[in-house]
Amino acid sequence: TEDEEQAARHRRAIIQVRHGNYGAANTTLLGTKLAPADEETLQKLRDKHPPAPDHGSIPDDLRQKAEACSNQLDDDDITVTDITAAVNRAAKGKAPDRWGWRTEHLTSICEVAQTLELFREVVLLNAHGKMPPPIALATAGARLVAPYKTRGGIRPLGCCDILLKITGRVLASYVKVSTVEYLHNTYPNVKQFAVGVKSGAAKLAIQLQRLLDQNPGHILASLDVGNAFQEMTHKCAVKGILATPGGHMLLPNFLSRYDHQGGVTHSFFTKDAEKHDVVLRTGFTQGAQDSSMIYSLGTHPWDVIAVRRTRGKLYSFIDDKY
């Protein structure tokens, strides 16, 4: 009933507050409306996962670079302290992955030195892209939900495997500083505020207002890319990763998750408890730990080219186009 649903929402919010996730608790109380779990929503989700374009496959030379990148990743770069920090920083009270695991389940693992070291070995395998193929393919998938977007339509949001979340958080922590420098300061006329910039949306608004105040004749154009995460080709993402300082740490794990013949299978459950497959053949999972960063890296070289090829003075300020 509606009362039972509201009571369950209150319980989830209380748990999130106890873990210090006040923003998540606020979202829970307000209620994120999901599209009905029916055949129509299933078809919309499948429509948002298009076939892979012929020009978007990853060339063999880039796959060979992934092997070289894996060899550059030193096992000592990922310590048990890094693993524990990633688990402690991860949001609590979130939806479980396809196997029912939440971040909270890893807390007990981190409390025992022997199991923590074993878990570190698993994270290292994942970071190197060396997980056994069946396991890599199984953990690459996600349980899909379909929240409504503010401007209409649905968002194909994946509740991803907890191992991928922790691995992604550990790898992202190593490249965060260099990535922010690359996206924000390498090219003066192209600034990305979406990744690694605290309160990025507010800082973006201030910078844009300052620019318009200083240049009364300038105009501001806003572009919203539809279905962005699922539309970017793997080739584009890989080239963006390789163009980034320190990006070699991200590449092996990225390819082990998405470079599979036939695509990656996500799951969507309809209200009759039936499981349905939604295949990801291009792009990457919205909801994965590193998806926003990967998308930013993939688009950044094109943003720079666009600015360089225009006549006159053009600035590109990028935030919520994801």
C-alpha positions as CSV (number, residue, x, y, z in Angstrom):
1,T,0.0,0.0,0.0
2,E,1.0,3.7,-0.2
3,D,1.4,3.9,3.6
4,E,3.7,0.8,3.6
5,E,5.8,2.3,0.7
6,Q,6.1,5.6,2.6
7,A,7.2,3.8,5.8
8,A,9.8,1.8,3.8
9,R,11.1,5.1,2.3
10,H,11.4,6.6,5.8
11,R,13.4,3.6,7.0
12,R,15.8,3.8,4.1
13,A,16.2,7.6,4.7
14,I,17.0,7.0,8.4
15,I,19.7,4.4,7.4
16,Q,21.2,6.9,5.0
17,V,21.3,9.7,7.6
18,R,23.1,7.4,10.0
19,H,25.8,6.9,7.4
20,G,26.0,10.6,6.8
21,N,24.4,10.5,3.3
22,Y,22.1,13.4,3.8
23,G,21.7,14.1,0.1
24,A,20.7,10.5,-0.6
25,A,18.3,10.7,2.3
26,N,16.7,13.8,0.9
27,T,16.3,12.1,-2.5
28,T,14.8,9.1,-0.8
29,L,12.2,11.1,1.1
30,L,11.2,13.2,-2.0
31,G,10.9,9.9,-3.9
32,T,12.5,9.2,-7.2
33,K,9.7,8.1,-9.5
34,L,10.4,5.0,-11.5
35,A,8.8,4.1,-14.7
36,P,6.4,1.1,-14.4
37,A,8.2,-2.2,-14.6
38,D,6.3,-3.3,-17.7
39,E,7.0,-4.3,-21.3
40,E,6.7,-0.7,-22.5
41,T,9.5,0.4,-20.2
42,L,11.6,-2.6,-21.2
43,Q,11.3,-1.6,-24.9
44,K,12.3,2.0,-24.1
45,L,15.4,0.6,-22.3
46,R,16.3,-1.5,-25.2
47,D,15.8,1.5,-27.6
48,K,18.3,3.4,-25.5
49,H,21.0,0.6,-26.0
50,P,21.5,0.9,-29.8
51,P,23.6,-1.5,-32.0
52,A,27.3,-0.8,-32.1
53,P,28.2,1.3,-35.2
54,D,30.7,-0.3,-37.6
55,H,33.2,2.6,-37.1
56,G,33.1,2.4,-33.3
57,S,34.8,-1.0,-32.6
58,I,38.2,-1.0,-30.9
59,P,41.1,-1.5,-33.2
60,D,43.6,-4.3,-32.4
61,D,46.4,-1.8,-31.8
62,L,44.4,-0.2,-29.0
63,R,43.8,-3.6,-27.4
64,Q,47.6,-4.2,-27.6
65,K,48.1,-0.9,-25.8
66,A,45.8,-2.1,-23.0
67,E,48.1,-5.1,-22.5
68,A,51.0,-2.7,-22.2
69,C,49.1,-0.5,-19.8
70,S,48.4,-3.5,-17.6
71,N,52.1,-4.1,-17.4
72,Q,52.7,-0.5,-16.3
73,L,50.2,-0.9,-13.4
74,D,52.3,-1.8,-10.4
75,D,50.6,-4.1,-7.8
76,D,52.1,-2.0,-5.1
77,D,50.1,1.0,-6.4
78,I,47.0,-0.5,-4.9
79,T,47.3,-1.2,-1.2
80,V,44.9,-2.5,1.5
81,T,44.7,1.0,2.8
82,D,43.4,2.1,-0.6
83,I,40.8,-0.7,-0.6
84,T,39.6,0.2,2.9
85,A,39.4,3.9,2.0
86,A,37.3,3.2,-1.1
87,V,34.9,1.0,1.0
88,N,34.6,3.7,3.7
89,R,34.0,6.5,1.2
90,A,31.4,4.6,-0.8
91,A,27.8,5.7,-0.1
92,K,25.8,3.4,2.2
93,G,22.2,2.5,2.0
94,K,22.2,2.3,-1.8
95,A,20.4,-0.3,-3.9
96,P,22.1,-3.7,-4.1
97,D,23.7,-5.1,-7.2
98,R,22.4,-8.1,-9.1
99,W,23.8,-10.5,-6.5
100,G,22.3,-8.6,-3.6
101,W,25.6,-7.1,-2.4
102,R,25.9,-3.6,-1.0
103,T,29.0,-1.7,0.1
104,E,28.1,-2.4,3.7
105,H,28.8,-6.1,3.2
106,L,32.5,-5.3,2.5
107,T,33.0,-3.6,5.8
108,S,33.5,-6.9,7.7
109,I,35.9,-8.0,5.0
110,C,38.1,-4.9,5.6
111,E,38.2,-5.7,9.4
112,V,40.1,-8.9,9.0
113,A,43.6,-8.6,7.6
114,Q,43.7,-12.0,5.8
115,T,40.3,-11.5,4.0
116,L,41.2,-7.9,3.2
117,E,44.4,-9.1,1.5
118,L,42.5,-11.7,-0.5
119,F,40.0,-9.0,-1.6
120,R,42.9,-6.8,-2.6
121,E,44.1,-9.6,-4.9
122,V,40.6,-9.7,-6.6
123,V,40.6,-5.9,-7.0
124,L,44.1,-6.2,-8.6
125,L,42.9,-8.8,-11.1
126,N,40.0,-6.5,-12.0
127,A,42.2,-3.5,-12.3
128,H,44.6,-5.4,-14.6
129,G,41.7,-6.6,-16.7
130,K,42.8,-10.2,-15.9
131,M,39.6,-11.5,-14.4
132,P,38.5,-14.9,-15.9
133,P,36.3,-14.0,-19.0
134,P,33.1,-15.5,-17.7
135,I,33.4,-13.7,-14.4
136,A,34.4,-10.4,-16.1
137,L,31.4,-10.6,-18.4
138,A,29.0,-11.5,-15.5
139,T,30.2,-8.7,-13.2
140,A,30.2,-6.2,-16.1
141,G,26.4,-6.3,-16.3
142,A,24.0,-4.4,-14.0
143,R,20.4,-4.5,-12.8
144,L,18.6,-1.7,-14.6
145,V,16.0,0.6,-13.2
146,A,14.3,3.3,-15.1
147,P,13.8,6.6,-13.2
148,Y,12.0,9.4,-15.0
149,K,14.1,12.3,-16.2
150,T,13.1,15.9,-15.2
151,R,12.7,16.9,-18.9
152,G,10.8,13.8,-19.9
153,G,11.7,10.3,-20.8
154,I,13.6,7.7,-18.7
155,R,17.2,7.2,-17.7
156,P,18.7,3.7,-18.0
157,L,20.4,3.6,-14.6
158,G,22.4,0.5,-13.7
159,C,22.9,-0.9,-10.2
160,C,26.4,-2.1,-10.8
161,D,28.5,-4.9,-9.3
162,I,30.0,-3.9,-6.0
163,L,33.5,-5.1,-7.1
164,L,33.4,-2.8,-10.1
165,K,32.4,0.1,-7.9
166,I,35.3,-0.4,-5.5
167,T,37.8,-1.0,-8.3
168,G,36.6,2.1,-10.2
169,R,36.9,4.2,-7.0
170,V,40.4,3.0,-6.3
171,L,41.6,3.6,-9.9
172,A,39.9,7.0,-10.0
173,S,41.6,8.1,-6.9
174,Y,45.0,7.6,-8.5
175,V,44.2,9.7,-11.6
176,K,41.9,12.3,-10.0
177,V,44.5,15.1,-9.7
178,S,46.0,14.7,-13.2
179,T,42.5,14.3,-14.7
180,V,41.2,17.5,-13.1
181,E,44.3,19.3,-14.3
182,Y,43.8,17.9,-17.8
183,L,40.1,18.7,-18.1
184,H,40.2,22.1,-16.5
185,N,43.5,23.8,-17.1
186,T,45.3,22.2,-20.1
187,Y,43.3,24.2,-22.7
188,P,42.3,27.7,-21.4
189,N,39.2,27.9,-23.5
190,V,37.9,24.4,-22.6
191,K,36.9,23.8,-19.0
192,Q,35.1,20.7,-17.7
193,F,33.4,21.2,-14.4
194,A,31.6,17.8,-14.2
195,V,34.5,15.7,-12.8
196,G,36.7,16.3,-9.8
197,V,35.5,19.9,-9.2
198,K,33.7,20.2,-5.9
199,S,30.5,22.2,-6.3
200,G,31.1,22.2,-10.0
201,A,27.7,23.4,-11.1
202,A,27.8,26.4,-8.8
203,K,31.4,27.3,-10.0
204,L,30.3,26.9,-13.6
205,A,27.4,29.3,-13.1
206,I,29.8,31.9,-11.5
207,Q,32.4,31.6,-14.3
208,L,29.7,31.9,-17.0
209,Q,28.2,35.0,-15.3
210,R,31.6,36.6,-15.0
211,L,32.4,36.0,-18.6
212,L,29.1,37.5,-19.8
213,D,29.5,40.5,-17.5
214,Q,33.0,41.1,-19.0
215,N,31.8,40.6,-22.6
216,P,28.3,42.1,-23.0
217,G,28.1,41.1,-26.7
218,H,28.7,37.4,-26.1
219,I,25.9,34.8,-26.2
220,L,25.5,31.5,-24.3
221,A,24.4,28.3,-26.1
222,S,23.4,25.2,-24.1
223,L,23.7,21.7,-25.6
224,D,22.2,18.6,-24.0
225,V,23.4,15.4,-25.5
226,G,20.6,12.7,-25.4
227,N,21.4,9.2,-24.4
228,A,25.1,10.2,-24.1
229,F,26.5,7.3,-22.1
230,Q,25.0,4.6,-24.3
231,E,25.9,6.4,-27.6
232,M,29.6,7.0,-27.2
233,T,31.6,4.4,-29.0
234,H,34.2,2.3,-27.2
235,K,36.8,3.5,-29.7
236,C,36.1,7.1,-28.8
237,A,36.3,6.4,-25.0
238,V,39.6,4.5,-25.4
239,K,41.2,7.3,-27.3
240,G,40.1,9.8,-24.7
241,I,41.5,7.6,-21.9
242,L,44.9,7.2,-23.7
243,A,45.1,11.0,-24.2
244,T,44.8,11.6,-20.5
245,P,47.8,11.7,-18.2
246,G,47.7,8.6,-16.1
247,G,44.9,7.2,-18.2
248,H,46.8,3.9,-18.7
249,M,45.6,2.9,-15.3
250,L,42.0,3.0,-16.4
251,L,42.2,1.2,-19.8
252,P,42.7,-2.5,-18.9
253,N,39.7,-2.5,-16.5
254,F,37.6,-0.5,-19.0
255,L,38.2,-3.1,-21.8
256,S,37.7,-6.1,-19.6
257,R,34.2,-4.7,-18.8
258,Y,33.0,-3.6,-22.2
259,D,35.1,-5.1,-25.0
260,H,33.0,-8.3,-25.3
261,Q,31.8,-9.8,-28.6
262,G,28.0,-9.7,-28.5
263,G,27.9,-7.0,-25.8
264,V,27.3,-6.9,-22.1
265,T,24.0,-8.2,-20.7
266,H,22.0,-6.0,-18.3
267,S,19.0,-7.3,-16.4
268,F,15.6,-5.7,-16.1
269,F,12.8,-7.2,-14.0
270,T,9.2,-6.6,-14.9
271,K,6.4,-6.5,-12.2
272,D,5.7,-10.2,-12.8
273,A,9.2,-11.0,-11.5
274,E,10.4,-12.0,-15.0
275,K,14.0,-11.2,-15.8
276,H,14.7,-9.6,-19.3
277,D,18.0,-9.0,-21.0
278,V,19.0,-5.5,-22.2
279,V,22.2,-5.7,-24.2
280,L,24.8,-3.0,-24.0
281,R,26.7,-3.1,-27.3
282,T,28.3,0.4,-27.4
283,G,28.8,3.0,-24.7
284,F,29.0,2.1,-21.0
285,T,26.7,1.7,-18.0
286,Q,25.2,4.8,-16.6
287,G,25.5,4.4,-12.8
288,A,29.0,2.8,-12.9
289,Q,31.5,4.4,-10.6
290,D,33.7,5.9,-13.4
291,S,31.2,6.5,-16.2
292,S,31.1,10.3,-15.8
293,M,34.9,10.5,-15.9
294,I,35.1,8.2,-18.9
295,Y,32.6,10.2,-20.8
296,S,34.4,13.4,-20.0
297,L,37.7,12.0,-21.2
298,G,36.1,10.7,-24.4
299,T,34.5,14.0,-25.3
300,H,37.4,16.3,-24.2
301,P,39.6,15.9,-27.4
302,W,36.5,16.7,-29.6
303,D,35.6,19.7,-27.5
304,V,39.2,21.1,-28.0
305,I,39.1,20.5,-31.7
306,A,35.7,22.3,-32.0
307,V,37.0,25.3,-30.2
308,R,40.2,25.4,-32.3
309,R,38.3,25.2,-35.6
310,T,35.9,28.0,-34.9
311,R,36.4,31.6,-36.1
312,G,36.6,34.3,-33.4
313,K,36.7,33.6,-29.7
314,L,34.8,30.7,-28.4
315,Y,34.8,29.2,-24.9
316,S,33.5,25.7,-24.0
317,F,32.3,25.3,-20.4
318,I,31.1,21.7,-19.8
319,D,29.2,20.4,-16.9
320,D,25.8,18.7,-17.0
321,K,25.8,17.4,-20.6
322,Y,25.9,13.9,-19.3
